[in-house]
Amino acid sequence: LVEDLMSLSRIEAEKHDLPPTVFDIGTVCESVVSEMTAIHGKSRIVIDRAADPMPIRGDRQQIDQLLRNLIENAIKYGAEDAPVNVAVAPHGNGFLLTVQDRGEGIAPEHLPHLTRRFYRTDPGRSRAVGGTGLGLAIVKHIVERHRGRLDISSRLGEGTTVSIRLPRHE
């Protein structure tokens, strides 16, 4: 909890500073997915990455943290017999990163509140699977710092998709 609060505080402090580094978002996605499949198994996470270079200006460590938070959530709340799908591809004048699970889904009334600190749709279940309730708040602030856009869509009984649009570095 303290680590997540410290992380959120650092991200908020840098919120108005555009990160200085340029890197390929596809390469970072592959690296994170590779590390996480070593932990969770190859059948749990599938990646679909466009072959094109996908340069963004950003903080590589924060993008790594964003991906880990989203994939961990999808593994925790997704169906155990269905993989988490991670995709990154060019989209408009930027890139679209999606993390999708095939879990129970989230009721529509909860969607607007998911990025609030400590918000839980089902407090009993959330505590049972772990987590601090700060993961999506951290993701939201990372996306804002990178001048991106975060969307969360979900259908009960079908699963949840988190979509992040990030601008291309020219």
Biotite code that builds the C-alpha atoms (Angstrom):
import biotite.structure as struc

atoms = struc.array([
    struc.Atom([0.000, 0.000, 0.000], chain_id="A", res_id=1, res_name="LEU", atom_name="CA", element="C"),
    struc.Atom([2.761, 2.442, 0.947], chain_id="A", res_id=2, res_name="VAL", atom_name="CA", element="C"),
    struc.Atom([4.660, 1.606, -2.241], chain_id="A", res_id=3, res_name="GLU", atom_name="CA", element="C"),
    struc.Atom([1.566, 2.273, -4.390], chain_id="A", res_id=4, res_name="ASP", atom_name="CA", element="C"),
    struc.Atom([0.856, 5.542, -2.559], chain_id="A", res_id=5, res_name="LEU", atom_name="CA", element="C"),
    struc.Atom([4.454, 6.675, -3.063], chain_id="A", res_id=6, res_name="MET", atom_name="CA", element="C"),
    struc.Atom([4.273, 5.737, -6.738], chain_id="A", res_id=7, res_name="SER", atom_name="CA", element="C"),
    struc.Atom([1.023, 7.649, -7.202], chain_id="A", res_id=8, res_name="LEU", atom_name="CA", element="C"),
    struc.Atom([2.490, 10.671, -5.415], chain_id="A", res_id=9, res_name="SER", atom_name="CA", element="C"),
    struc.Atom([5.577, 10.667, -7.712], chain_id="A", res_id=10, res_name="ARG", atom_name="CA", element="C"),
    struc.Atom([3.434, 10.357, -10.838], chain_id="A", res_id=11, res_name="ILE", atom_name="CA", element="C"),
    struc.Atom([1.167, 13.201, -9.714], chain_id="A", res_id=12, res_name="GLU", atom_name="CA", element="C"),
    struc.Atom([4.188, 15.411, -8.953], chain_id="A", res_id=13, res_name="ALA", atom_name="CA", element="C"),
    struc.Atom([5.435, 14.921, -12.537], chain_id="A", res_id=14, res_name="GLU", atom_name="CA", element="C"),
    struc.Atom([1.982, 15.166, -14.094], chain_id="A", res_id=15, res_name="LYS", atom_name="CA", element="C"),
    struc.Atom([2.671, 18.357, -16.047], chain_id="A", res_id=16, res_name="HIS", atom_name="CA", element="C"),
    struc.Atom([6.185, 17.361, -17.171], chain_id="A", res_id=17, res_name="ASP", atom_name="CA", element="C"),
    struc.Atom([6.204, 15.555, -20.496], chain_id="A", res_id=18, res_name="LEU", atom_name="CA", element="C"),
    struc.Atom([8.679, 12.675, -20.138], chain_id="A", res_id=19, res_name="PRO", atom_name="CA", element="C"),
    struc.Atom([11.975, 13.218, -22.012], chain_id="A", res_id=20, res_name="PRO", atom_name="CA", element="C"),
    struc.Atom([12.657, 9.747, -23.461], chain_id="A", res_id=21, res_name="THR", atom_name="CA", element="C"),
    struc.Atom([11.543, 8.299, -26.796], chain_id="A", res_id=22, res_name="VAL", atom_name="CA", element="C"),
    struc.Atom([11.074, 4.521, -27.049], chain_id="A", res_id=23, res_name="PHE", atom_name="CA", element="C"),
    struc.Atom([9.053, 1.901, -28.896], chain_id="A", res_id=24, res_name="ASP", atom_name="CA", element="C"),
    struc.Atom([5.816, 1.055, -27.054], chain_id="A", res_id=25, res_name="ILE", atom_name="CA", element="C"),
    struc.Atom([5.615, -2.302, -28.855], chain_id="A", res_id=26, res_name="GLY", atom_name="CA", element="C"),
    struc.Atom([9.014, -3.364, -27.533], chain_id="A", res_id=27, res_name="THR", atom_name="CA", element="C"),
    struc.Atom([8.014, -2.447, -23.973], chain_id="A", res_id=28, res_name="VAL", atom_name="CA", element="C"),
    struc.Atom([4.760, -4.415, -24.339], chain_id="A", res_id=29, res_name="CYS", atom_name="CA", element="C"),
    struc.Atom([6.644, -7.482, -25.576], chain_id="A", res_id=30, res_name="GLU", atom_name="CA", element="C"),
    struc.Atom([9.130, -7.246, -22.714], chain_id="A", res_id=31, res_name="SER", atom_name="CA", element="C"),
    struc.Atom([6.459, -6.933, -20.010], chain_id="A", res_id=32, res_name="VAL", atom_name="CA", element="C"),
    struc.Atom([4.334, -9.726, -21.494], chain_id="A", res_id=33, res_name="VAL", atom_name="CA", element="C"),
    struc.Atom([7.396, -11.969, -21.743], chain_id="A", res_id=34, res_name="SER", atom_name="CA", element="C"),
    struc.Atom([8.241, -11.415, -18.066], chain_id="A", res_id=35, res_name="GLU", atom_name="CA", element="C"),
    struc.Atom([4.647, -11.927, -16.985], chain_id="A", res_id=36, res_name="MET", atom_name="CA", element="C"),
    struc.Atom([4.177, -15.123, -19.024], chain_id="A", res_id=37, res_name="THR", atom_name="CA", element="C"),
    struc.Atom([7.245, -16.500, -17.242], chain_id="A", res_id=38, res_name="ALA", atom_name="CA", element="C"),
    struc.Atom([5.314, -16.016, -13.986], chain_id="A", res_id=39, res_name="ILE", atom_name="CA", element="C"),
    struc.Atom([1.759, -16.875, -15.064], chain_id="A", res_id=40, res_name="HIS", atom_name="CA", element="C"),
    struc.Atom([2.333, -19.285, -17.976], chain_id="A", res_id=41, res_name="GLY", atom_name="CA", element="C"),
    struc.Atom([2.173, -18.893, -21.752], chain_id="A", res_id=42, res_name="LYS", atom_name="CA", element="C"),
    struc.Atom([-1.499, -19.823, -21.884], chain_id="A", res_id=43, res_name="SER", atom_name="CA", element="C"),
    struc.Atom([-2.508, -16.895, -19.620], chain_id="A", res_id=44, res_name="ARG", atom_name="CA", element="C"),
    struc.Atom([-1.328, -13.932, -21.719], chain_id="A", res_id=45, res_name="ILE", atom_name="CA", element="C"),
    struc.Atom([-1.388, -13.473, -25.496], chain_id="A", res_id=46, res_name="VAL", atom_name="CA", element="C"),
    struc.Atom([0.135, -10.484, -27.280], chain_id="A", res_id=47, res_name="ILE", atom_name="CA", element="C"),
    struc.Atom([-0.715, -9.074, -30.673], chain_id="A", res_id=48, res_name="ASP", atom_name="CA", element="C"),
    struc.Atom([1.834, -6.458, -31.663], chain_id="A", res_id=49, res_name="ARG", atom_name="CA", element="C"),
    struc.Atom([2.058, -4.569, -34.927], chain_id="A", res_id=50, res_name="ALA", atom_name="CA", element="C"),
    struc.Atom([5.455, -4.959, -36.606], chain_id="A", res_id=51, res_name="ALA", atom_name="CA", element="C"),
    struc.Atom([5.751, -1.233, -37.353], chain_id="A", res_id=52, res_name="ASP", atom_name="CA", element="C"),
    struc.Atom([7.911, 0.961, -35.123], chain_id="A", res_id=53, res_name="PRO", atom_name="CA", element="C"),
    struc.Atom([5.708, 2.666, -32.536], chain_id="A", res_id=54, res_name="MET", atom_name="CA", element="C"),
    struc.Atom([7.703, 5.548, -31.030], chain_id="A", res_id=55, res_name="PRO", atom_name="CA", element="C"),
    struc.Atom([6.253, 7.412, -28.074], chain_id="A", res_id=56, res_name="ILE", atom_name="CA", element="C"),
    struc.Atom([7.717, 10.053, -25.821], chain_id="A", res_id=57, res_name="ARG", atom_name="CA", element="C"),
    struc.Atom([7.406, 8.767, -22.327], chain_id="A", res_id=58, res_name="GLY", atom_name="CA", element="C"),
    struc.Atom([8.685, 7.375, -19.095], chain_id="A", res_id=59, res_name="ASP", atom_name="CA", element="C"),
    struc.Atom([9.517, 3.760, -19.818], chain_id="A", res_id=60, res_name="ARG", atom_name="CA", element="C"),
    struc.Atom([9.289, 2.741, -16.158], chain_id="A", res_id=61, res_name="GLN", atom_name="CA", element="C"),
    struc.Atom([5.808, 4.241, -15.840], chain_id="A", res_id=62, res_name="GLN", atom_name="CA", element="C"),
    struc.Atom([4.588, 2.556, -19.047], chain_id="A", res_id=63, res_name="ILE", atom_name="CA", element="C"),
    struc.Atom([6.001, -0.715, -17.701], chain_id="A", res_id=64, res_name="ASP", atom_name="CA", element="C"),
    struc.Atom([4.085, -0.151, -14.431], chain_id="A", res_id=65, res_name="GLN", atom_name="CA", element="C"),
    struc.Atom([0.903, 0.721, -16.338], chain_id="A", res_id=66, res_name="LEU", atom_name="CA", element="C"),
    struc.Atom([1.087, -2.527, -18.327], chain_id="A", res_id=67, res_name="LEU", atom_name="CA", element="C"),
    struc.Atom([1.822, -4.635, -15.265], chain_id="A", res_id=68, res_name="ARG", atom_name="CA", element="C"),
    struc.Atom([-1.123, -3.127, -13.371], chain_id="A", res_id=69, res_name="ASN", atom_name="CA", element="C"),
    struc.Atom([-3.524, -3.744, -16.253], chain_id="A", res_id=70, res_name="LEU", atom_name="CA", element="C"),
    struc.Atom([-2.338, -7.296, -16.949], chain_id="A", res_id=71, res_name="ILE", atom_name="CA", element="C"),
    struc.Atom([-2.383, -8.224, -13.243], chain_id="A", res_id=72, res_name="GLU", atom_name="CA", element="C"),
    struc.Atom([-5.963, -6.912, -12.958], chain_id="A", res_id=73, res_name="ASN", atom_name="CA", element="C"),
    struc.Atom([-7.011, -8.860, -16.055], chain_id="A", res_id=74, res_name="ALA", atom_name="CA", element="C"),
    struc.Atom([-5.458, -12.044, -14.655], chain_id="A", res_id=75, res_name="ILE", atom_name="CA", element="C"),
    struc.Atom([-7.061, -11.535, -11.226], chain_id="A", res_id=76, res_name="LYS", atom_name="CA", element="C"),
    struc.Atom([-10.549, -10.752, -12.508], chain_id="A", res_id=77, res_name="TYR", atom_name="CA", element="C"),
    struc.Atom([-10.555, -12.589, -15.834], chain_id="A", res_id=78, res_name="GLY", atom_name="CA", element="C"),
    struc.Atom([-11.626, -16.154, -16.466], chain_id="A", res_id=79, res_name="ALA", atom_name="CA", element="C"),
    struc.Atom([-8.933, -18.667, -15.529], chain_id="A", res_id=80, res_name="GLU", atom_name="CA", element="C"),
    struc.Atom([-9.552, -20.683, -18.696], chain_id="A", res_id=81, res_name="ASP", atom_name="CA", element="C"),
    struc.Atom([-9.280, -17.726, -21.099], chain_id="A", res_id=82, res_name="ALA", atom_name="CA", element="C"),
    struc.Atom([-6.106, -15.780, -21.852], chain_id="A", res_id=83, res_name="PRO", atom_name="CA", element="C"),
    struc.Atom([-5.620, -12.093, -21.248], chain_id="A", res_id=84, res_name="VAL", atom_name="CA", element="C"),
    struc.Atom([-5.192, -10.414, -24.630], chain_id="A", res_id=85, res_name="ASN", atom_name="CA", element="C"),
    struc.Atom([-2.700, -7.565, -24.942], chain_id="A", res_id=86, res_name="VAL", atom_name="CA", element="C"),
    struc.Atom([-2.578, -5.672, -28.229], chain_id="A", res_id=87, res_name="ALA", atom_name="CA", element="C"),
    struc.Atom([-0.694, -2.617, -29.441], chain_id="A", res_id=88, res_name="VAL", atom_name="CA", element="C"),
    struc.Atom([-0.973, -1.118, -32.906], chain_id="A", res_id=89, res_name="ALA", atom_name="CA", element="C"),
    struc.Atom([-0.955, 2.185, -34.787], chain_id="A", res_id=90, res_name="PRO", atom_name="CA", element="C"),
    struc.Atom([-4.244, 4.049, -34.451], chain_id="A", res_id=91, res_name="HIS", atom_name="CA", element="C"),
    struc.Atom([-4.901, 7.434, -36.026], chain_id="A", res_id=92, res_name="GLY", atom_name="CA", element="C"),
    struc.Atom([-2.000, 9.731, -35.171], chain_id="A", res_id=93, res_name="ASN", atom_name="CA", element="C"),
    struc.Atom([-0.880, 7.556, -32.281], chain_id="A", res_id=94, res_name="GLY", atom_name="CA", element="C"),
    struc.Atom([-1.103, 4.060, -30.894], chain_id="A", res_id=95, res_name="PHE", atom_name="CA", element="C"),
    struc.Atom([-3.798, 1.974, -29.278], chain_id="A", res_id=96, res_name="LEU", atom_name="CA", element="C"),
    struc.Atom([-2.875, -0.342, -26.432], chain_id="A", res_id=97, res_name="LEU", atom_name="CA", element="C"),
    struc.Atom([-5.584, -2.722, -25.176], chain_id="A", res_id=98, res_name="THR", atom_name="CA", element="C"),
    struc.Atom([-5.703, -5.248, -22.361], chain_id="A", res_id=99, res_name="VAL", atom_name="CA", element="C"),
    struc.Atom([-8.753, -7.503, -22.482], chain_id="A", res_id=100, res_name="GLN", atom_name="CA", element="C"),
    struc.Atom([-10.022, -10.250, -20.212], chain_id="A", res_id=101, res_name="ASP", atom_name="CA", element="C"),
    struc.Atom([-12.927, -12.668, -20.527], chain_id="A", res_id=102, res_name="ARG", atom_name="CA", element="C"),
    struc.Atom([-14.081, -12.476, -16.930], chain_id="A", res_id=103, res_name="GLY", atom_name="CA", element="C"),
    struc.Atom([-17.345, -11.629, -15.211], chain_id="A", res_id=104, res_name="GLU", atom_name="CA", element="C"),
    struc.Atom([-17.255, -8.046, -16.419], chain_id="A", res_id=105, res_name="GLY", atom_name="CA", element="C"),
    struc.Atom([-18.106, -4.895, -14.499], chain_id="A", res_id=106, res_name="ILE", atom_name="CA", element="C"),
    struc.Atom([-21.593, -3.455, -14.017], chain_id="A", res_id=107, res_name="ALA", atom_name="CA", element="C"),
    struc.Atom([-22.103, -0.173, -15.924], chain_id="A", res_id=108, res_name="PRO", atom_name="CA", element="C"),
    struc.Atom([-22.713, 1.873, -12.774], chain_id="A", res_id=109, res_name="GLU", atom_name="CA", element="C"),
    struc.Atom([-19.164, 1.130, -11.575], chain_id="A", res_id=110, res_name="HIS", atom_name="CA", element="C"),
    struc.Atom([-17.314, 2.107, -14.770], chain_id="A", res_id=111, res_name="LEU", atom_name="CA", element="C"),
    struc.Atom([-17.136, 5.894, -14.125], chain_id="A", res_id=112, res_name="PRO", atom_name="CA", element="C"),
    struc.Atom([-15.593, 5.306, -10.692], chain_id="A", res_id=113, res_name="HIS", atom_name="CA", element="C"),
    struc.Atom([-12.946, 2.666, -11.431], chain_id="A", res_id=114, res_name="LEU", atom_name="CA", element="C"),
    struc.Atom([-10.004, 5.085, -11.506], chain_id="A", res_id=115, res_name="THR", atom_name="CA", element="C"),
    struc.Atom([-10.805, 6.598, -8.106], chain_id="A", res_id=116, res_name="ARG", atom_name="CA", element="C"),
    struc.Atom([-8.400, 5.753, -5.337], chain_id="A", res_id=117, res_name="ARG", atom_name="CA", element="C"),
    struc.Atom([-9.446, 2.709, -3.290], chain_id="A", res_id=118, res_name="PHE", atom_name="CA", element="C"),
    struc.Atom([-12.641, 2.199, -5.310], chain_id="A", res_id=119, res_name="TYR", atom_name="CA", element="C"),
    struc.Atom([-13.701, -1.438, -5.432], chain_id="A", res_id=120, res_name="ARG", atom_name="CA", element="C"),
    struc.Atom([-16.686, -2.911, -7.237], chain_id="A", res_id=121, res_name="THR", atom_name="CA", element="C"),
    struc.Atom([-16.741, -5.871, -4.859], chain_id="A", res_id=122, res_name="ASP", atom_name="CA", element="C"),
    struc.Atom([-14.712, -5.112, -1.717], chain_id="A", res_id=123, res_name="PRO", atom_name="CA", element="C"),
    struc.Atom([-14.878, -8.679, -0.397], chain_id="A", res_id=124, res_name="GLY", atom_name="CA", element="C"),
    struc.Atom([-13.588, -10.248, -3.603], chain_id="A", res_id=125, res_name="ARG", atom_name="CA", element="C"),
    struc.Atom([-10.987, -7.521, -4.165], chain_id="A", res_id=126, res_name="SER", atom_name="CA", element="C"),
    struc.Atom([-9.432, -8.080, -0.761], chain_id="A", res_id=127, res_name="ARG", atom_name="CA", element="C"),
    struc.Atom([-9.441, -11.837, -1.319], chain_id="A", res_id=128, res_name="ALA", atom_name="CA", element="C"),
    struc.Atom([-7.428, -11.580, -4.565], chain_id="A", res_id=129, res_name="VAL", atom_name="CA", element="C"),
    struc.Atom([-5.135, -8.856, -3.231], chain_id="A", res_id=130, res_name="GLY", atom_name="CA", element="C"),
    struc.Atom([-4.332, -5.364, -4.357], chain_id="A", res_id=131, res_name="GLY", atom_name="CA", element="C"),
    struc.Atom([-4.510, -1.911, -2.856], chain_id="A", res_id=132, res_name="THR", atom_name="CA", element="C"),
    struc.Atom([-7.310, -0.331, -4.879], chain_id="A", res_id=133, res_name="GLY", atom_name="CA", element="C"),
    struc.Atom([-4.794, 2.114, -6.348], chain_id="A", res_id=134, res_name="LEU", atom_name="CA", element="C"),
    struc.Atom([-3.816, 0.310, -9.562], chain_id="A", res_id=135, res_name="GLY", atom_name="CA", element="C"),
    struc.Atom([-6.272, 2.014, -11.921], chain_id="A", res_id=136, res_name="LEU", atom_name="CA", element="C"),
    struc.Atom([-5.723, 5.407, -10.263], chain_id="A", res_id=137, res_name="ALA", atom_name="CA", element="C"),
    struc.Atom([-2.010, 4.971, -11.003], chain_id="A", res_id=138, res_name="ILE", atom_name="CA", element="C"),
    struc.Atom([-2.812, 3.933, -14.591], chain_id="A", res_id=139, res_name="VAL", atom_name="CA", element="C"),
    struc.Atom([-5.026, 7.017, -15.067], chain_id="A", res_id=140, res_name="LYS", atom_name="CA", element="C"),
    struc.Atom([-2.298, 9.399, -13.891], chain_id="A", res_id=141, res_name="HIS", atom_name="CA", element="C"),
    struc.Atom([0.355, 7.721, -16.046], chain_id="A", res_id=142, res_name="ILE", atom_name="CA", element="C"),
    struc.Atom([-1.898, 8.042, -19.100], chain_id="A", res_id=143, res_name="VAL", atom_name="CA", element="C"),
    struc.Atom([-2.552, 11.714, -18.319], chain_id="A", res_id=144, res_name="GLU", atom_name="CA", element="C"),
    struc.Atom([1.168, 12.420, -17.943], chain_id="A", res_id=145, res_name="ARG", atom_name="CA", element="C"),
    struc.Atom([1.755, 10.848, -21.368], chain_id="A", res_id=146, res_name="HIS", atom_name="CA", element="C"),
    struc.Atom([-1.001, 12.999, -22.916], chain_id="A", res_id=147, res_name="ARG", atom_name="CA", element="C"),
    struc.Atom([-3.030, 9.900, -23.651], chain_id="A", res_id=148, res_name="GLY", atom_name="CA", element="C"),
    struc.Atom([-6.601, 8.778, -23.218], chain_id="A", res_id=149, res_name="ARG", atom_name="CA", element="C"),
    struc.Atom([-7.934, 5.936, -21.055], chain_id="A", res_id=150, res_name="LEU", atom_name="CA", element="C"),
    struc.Atom([-11.198, 4.111, -21.748], chain_id="A", res_id=151, res_name="ASP", atom_name="CA", element="C"),
    struc.Atom([-12.643, 1.150, -19.881], chain_id="A", res_id=152, res_name="ILE", atom_name="CA", element="C"),
    struc.Atom([-15.476, -0.860, -21.380], chain_id="A", res_id=153, res_name="SER", atom_name="CA", element="C"),
    struc.Atom([-17.097, -3.934, -19.938], chain_id="A", res_id=154, res_name="SER", atom_name="CA", element="C"),
    struc.Atom([-20.042, -6.237, -20.448], chain_id="A", res_id=155, res_name="ARG", atom_name="CA", element="C"),
    struc.Atom([-21.346, -8.449, -17.676], chain_id="A", res_id=156, res_name="LEU", atom_name="CA", element="C"),
    struc.Atom([-20.597, -12.088, -18.403], chain_id="A", res_id=157, res_name="GLY", atom_name="CA", element="C"),
    struc.Atom([-18.213, -11.197, -21.248], chain_id="A", res_id=158, res_name="GLU", atom_name="CA", element="C"),
    struc.Atom([-15.252, -9.353, -19.766], chain_id="A", res_id=159, res_name="GLY", atom_name="CA", element="C"),
    struc.Atom([-13.478, -6.032, -19.658], chain_id="A", res_id=160, res_name="THR", atom_name="CA", element="C"),
    struc.Atom([-11.295, -4.107, -22.088], chain_id="A", res_id=161, res_name="THR", atom_name="CA", element="C"),
    struc.Atom([-9.001, -1.284, -21.071], chain_id="A", res_id=162, res_name="VAL", atom_name="CA", element="C"),
    struc.Atom([-7.949, 0.883, -24.025], chain_id="A", res_id=163, res_name="SER", atom_name="CA", element="C"),
    struc.Atom([-5.185, 3.452, -23.944], chain_id="A", res_id=164, res_name="ILE", atom_name="CA", element="C"),
    struc.Atom([-4.460, 5.839, -26.773], chain_id="A", res_id=165, res_name="ARG", atom_name="CA", element="C"),
    struc.Atom([-0.990, 7.378, -26.756], chain_id="A", res_id=166, res_name="LEU", atom_name="CA", element="C"),
    struc.Atom([0.320, 10.022, -29.149], chain_id="A", res_id=167, res_name="PRO", atom_name="CA", element="C"),
    struc.Atom([3.029, 9.153, -31.673], chain_id="A", res_id=168, res_name="ARG", atom_name="CA", element="C"),
    struc.Atom([6.374, 10.862, -31.228], chain_id="A", res_id=169, res_name="HIS", atom_name="CA", element="C"),
    struc.Atom([7.244, 12.661, -34.467], chain_id="A", res_id=170, res_name="GLU", atom_name="CA", element="C"),
])
